[in-house]
Amino acid sequence: MNDKKDYLHKLRHSAEHVLHQAMKELYPQILLAMGPATDDGFYFDFDSKPEGKEAVTITEADFPKIEKRMQEIIDQNLPITRHEINVIEAKKMFGENPYKMEWIEQAKERGDAISIYWTGKPDEKGSMVDLCAGPHVDSTGEIKAFKLLSVAGAYWHGDEKNKMLTRIYGTAFSSQKELDEHLNLLEEARKRDHRKLGKELGLFTFSDMVGKGLPLFTSKGATIWRELERYVVDEEIKHGYQHVRTPNLAKTDLYKKSGHYPYYKDTMYPAMKIDEEELILRPMTCPHHFALYMDKPRSYRELPMRLAEMARLYRYEKSGELTGLIRVREFTLADAHNFVRKDQAAEEVGNVLDLIEKIAGVLGLEKGKDYVYRLSLGDRENKEKYYDSPENWEYGEKLLRTVLEERKAPYYDAKGEAAFYGPKIDVQMKNVLGKEDTAFTVQYDFCLPERFGLSYRNEEGEQEQPIVIHRSSIGALERSMGFLIERYAGLFPLWLSPIQVGVVPVSDQVSAYAKSVHDAFIGAGIRSELNVENKTLGAKIRDFTLQKVPYLCIIGASEEKRAREEGKAYVSVRTREGKNRGVVVLSEFLAELTKHIEKKA
Amino acid sequence: MNDKKDYLHKLRHSAEHVLHQAMKELYPQILLAMGPATDDGFYFDFDSKPEGKEAVTITEADFPKIEKRMQEIIDQNLPITRHEINVIEAKKMFGENPYKMEWIEQAKERGDAISIYWTGKPDEKGSMVDLCAGPHVDSTGEIKAFKLLSVAGAYWHGDEKNKMLTRIYGTAFSSQKELDEHLNLLEEARKRDHRKLGKELGLFTFSDMVGKGLPLFTSKGATIWRELERYVVDEEIKHGYQHVRTPNLAKTDLYKKSGHYPYYKDTMYPAMKIDEEELILRPMTCPHHFALYMDKPRSYRELPMRLAEMARLYRYEKSGELTGLIRVREFTLADAHNFVRKDQAAEEVGNVLDLIEKIAGVLGLEKGKDYVYRLSLGDRENKEKYYDSPENWEYGEKLLRTVLEERKAPYYDAKGEAAFYGPKIDVQMKNVLGKEDTAFTVQYDFCLPERFGLSYRNEEGEQEQPIVIHRSSIGALERSMGFLIERYAGLFPLWLSPIQVGVVPVSDQVSAYAKSVHDAFIGAGIRSELNVENKTLGAKIRDFTLQKVPYLCIIGASEEKRAREEGKAYVSVRTREGKNRGVVVLSEFLAELTKHIEKKA
C-alpha cells in the first residue's frame, strides 16, 4: 500500500515536471518557483509577471491547450534522469531565476548536494531541466492519466509580504479508471463543500464589515448548533461531567504560568492593557478550569472530577489559512478537563473514548471507517518542544497505548505530535475524499498539574498531585458543523434539520386548515414552516426540496374535507427523497416524528 | 411622598453634619473632604492622615463612642443655619483644608454663591461650620433616630490616582420605628447578598489568577444558567424570534460606522491590531445582527424579523465599580433586534413587553411591584448626545408612550436618559431594599437603520427603511442570576435548583437501595445527589439543608424492606422548609416532581 503511495507521489511529481515543460514552451517568459507533489495530486507555482517581461494570465480556459502539450510530451516517453551538480554549475544554470537561486543558496548553507532532473536527453532540443530533489518515475510515458484542476494565486513561501505567484493544481494516476474515480470524488466533494451548501441552505455567512474568519450563523445554522450543543452537554452530564462557565478573558500572566504562552503566542490575540490589568483572549480553557479546581481544597472523594464547558476560544489564523467553518478566528470547543488520581487515569481515558464513540455513533460515524485514533508521542531528545520528564512520558505513553490496545481500537503511532505537556490520542476524522484530519484530542497531562501546584488530599490525608485528562467529545462546534454538512451533503437527520416539516397548502381555500396543521407541529415542538406565498404548488414544493426539508405535508381540499367530516386532521405526506407516503392521520404522523426526533436517528 | 423624601434627605444631610462635628471633637486632626446624603442614608469622607498630622484609624469598634457624642449634639437641639459668604471669607475660614479649598475654587470659577451651614451659634464654643450647599433641617433635635453602619476606604473623587480617604456610612430617620425597619431590611439584604450566598451555595467564584470582574460559574451556578438560558431561548423562539450566533469580535470600523464608538469607547476594550486587521471585542450586538440582516435583500414579507442571541459582550468597568455578578467585565445579554415596518413598530413594542412580562411572571416577578417601566426621552437641545432628527424623536417617543398608556403599564418619564439613537423603555427592577435599577431596555431606533442603509422591498416594490427595536427579554444572564439569588434568598424554585433532590441513606445496609432511588431520579432527568459519605444522618441532612436542596429522600431499612416485599420503591420525603411528607411511592413522587419542573412553578 505504501509502495503504491510512494509510486503515485513520484508519478505526480513527474507530471508536474511535464506541466513545467509544457508551460515553458507555451509561455517562455514565466519563471518556475516551485512545484511539489501532494497527497492527491501536484501543484505548480510560477511567476507570471517576471520583472521586465510581459505578464501572462492563465485561466482554466487555457487548460486544454496546456494539457494537449503535456500529452505530447508524455507520448514522447522521454526519460527522466537525475544528475548531481555543484553550486557554481547550479548558479550558472539557474542564474536567471531568483526563486531557484534562493533554493540553491539554502542548499549551499545546509551543505546539501544539489540535484537536477532532466526530462529528455540533457541539453538537447525538446528537453527540460529543473532543480529538484526528486524522486521521479523513469520516463514520462508512465503517466497514464492526468488532469489539470484549477488555477489560483499563492504568495511565495505562503507569506503575503512576498510576491503573488500563480498556482496551477493538477493530479495524475497510473490509470484512466483511477483518475475518473478521483474526479468523481472531487465532484462529489465540490457538491458537498460546506461553504457552498452553507450558502445554498442559508446556514451561515461571512461579512466584510465584521471581518474574515468570523462566521455568522443564521437562525437555521444556529438551530443545528443548538441541537448539537444541547445533545452534547446533556450527554456529557449523563457521563458524570460537571458543566461550568468561565470567562473568555484572563490575565496574560495566567498563560505564562501555564507555560502555554511561548507555544501559542503566535496565534494568540494581542494582550489588552487597561489600567493595572493586562488581559488576553483565551486560546484554551485549561487554566480557567484549573482556577475552578483550585477554588477550594479537594479530596480524593471528588475524583474523577470532570469540568466541561462549551468554551469560546480565540486563535488568530493567517488569512490564507482561513477555510469556511474549518479554520476560523474564534471557535467553540466542547472542552473538558478530567482531574483524576494517577491510578484512575487509564480507566478515565477509556471512559472518554466511550463517550466519544457514543456521540460519533449518534452522528452516524463509524469507528475504523470514518475515524481512527492516532497515538501522538513526544520526543525525549527535543527538550525545547516537550516538557522534560522522561519517566512521566514513558508512563503516559504506555498508558494510552494500553488503553487503545485493550479496547482493540484502530490506531497508529505518530512521533513528535504530542502536546508540550504530554502524549495524546488524536481523533482522526476522514472527510468525503478520505483525507484524514485531527478533529480533536484526548491528552494525558502530568505537567500542568505540577506547574499550577494542583493537589488533592488522599485517603491517608496527604496532599497528592492529580493527573489531568484534557479532552473534547466532538471538537469545535464550528468545525463539526462544517464536517457534518459535508458528510450529510446537507441532508441532515430529522433531529438536526433546521426545518423538519414544510406545510404546503394547495390553494387559498385550505390555508386556514394548513395553518392549523402547522400550529399542531409547532405545538408539538416540531420545527414546521408554512409556505403561503403566492406561488404555484410545484414552486413551493421545489423551495422546500432545495432546502432539503425532510418531510412535506401537502394540504389539499380532500384532506380538509375529510378533516371537517371526521373531526380528525389528515395530511398528505411526501419525503425529501420523493417518496409519497399518501394521506395519514396528523396525530399519528406527529407521534411518529416525535419518536424519530427523540431517537436522533 | 416626595415631600417626605426631601425631608429625609435634609435630615440625613444634617445627621452627616452632626457626625462631622462629633468626629472633629474626637479626632481634631482629621480633615473633612465631603459628606452627602444618599437615597438611603449618608456618608462622610475624611482624610485620616493629613500631612504632618498623626494618622487616625477608625473601625466599627469606634462607632459606639462616636454615636454617643452624636446623640449628645442632637440632644442639645442646636440650630442649623445657612449663611452666604464671599470667596475671600471662605478661603480664610477653610484655608487649612485642601479639599474644601478645591470646592471653593470650583464655586469661584462657576461664579456660584458660597454658602456655609453653622450647627449651633456661629463662632461659639460647641458649634461647627461647614462649607455646604444644603439644604438642612432647622435643628439637630429633629434627628430622631440614626445609626452608623460601616467604614470603608474611598478615593478622593473616586479616582484611584488620588489619595485614599476614610468613608463612614450611616443613616437617619424621623422615628426609631422607621430606622429599625430599615436596619431589618439591611440585615435581610446582607443575608441575601448574592456574593455571600453565591459563595455559601458554591454557585460562582472569582480568581485572582484569572482577573477581576470575571466570574467563574461552578457546575451548580452553570446549571441555573443553563435552565434560564434554555427557557428564555425556547420562549423567544415560540414568540417568533430567530435565534442566531454571531462572533464576539468585529473590525473596529464596524463600531465607527454604527456610531457607537464615540459613546462607548471609554468602556470598550482596546483594539487588537494584527496583520491587516484591527479587531475589537464587541460592546453590543447590533452591528452583527445588522450584518446578518444585510446578508441578502429583504422583503416586507419577512418583517417583523426578530434576530435574537445570547450574546457575550465586553465592557471594561473600573475596578471600583465591579460588584459581584451585577457589574462585570464580560457578560451575556439576552439580546435581540426586531426589524419592523414603521407601521408595525407599536404592535411590536407591545409584543416585546408581553414577552418580558411573561418571562418575569415565570420568575415570580410582579409588574408594578417588583418592576416598573421608565420612559427614557431624548433632549432635542443636546445635539451632541442625541442623533439630530426632531421629528423622528417626537414620533418615537409618542409611540412608546402610547404603547405604555394603552396597556395601562406602570411607568414614569425620565428626560435625557434615551440612547443616542432613540427613545427607550427601561425595565426598572426593584431589589430587596426597594432600590430601583435599570435591568434592561426596549429601544426604538430610527437612526442606525439610516447609518447602515438597511432596507426592505415594500409591497409596491420600492426600497424602504425599517425601524429597529433593540430589546432584551431578561437582561444580562449574570445580572439576572445575581438578582434572582437575592430575590429567592438562594431558595430557588425546583426547576432552577442546581440539586433538586438529595438522597440520604440511613445506613450502609440500604446504600444499594438508595443508589437505585438516586438512579431513578437521574433517569427521569431530575438532578439528584446521593450522599454516601461517612457522616451521621443528621450531618447529611444538614449538608443538603444548607445547600437549600428542595427535597430530601431519607432511605431507611423500612422503606427498603417494603420495596423488597411489594416490588415497588418507597421513599421518605422531607422538604427544605422542614415539612415531613412521610413515606411515598417513588414513581408517584417522580411524576409529581416532573410535572412541577415542567410547570416552572
Interface residues (C-beta under 8 A of the other chain):
Chain A: E160 T205 S207 M209 V210 G211 K212 L214 P215 L216 F217 T218 S219 G221 A222 T223 W225 R226 R230 V233 K238 Q242 H243 V244 R245 T246 P247 N248 L249 A250 K251 D253 L254 K257 Y269 P270 M272 K273 I274 D275 E276 E277 L279 L281 P287 H288 A291 L292 M294 D295 R301 L307 R312 Y314 Y316 K318 S319 R329 E330 I522 E533
Chain B: T205 S207 M209 V210 G211 K212 L214 P215 L216 F217 T218 S219 G221 A222 T223 W225 R226 R230 V233 K238 Q242 H243 V244 R245 T246 P247 N248 L249 A250 K251 D253 L254 K257 Y269 P270 M272 K273 I274 D275 E276 E277 L279 L281 P287 H288 A291 L292 M294 D295 R301 L307 R312 Y314 Y316 K318 S319 R329 E330 I522 E533
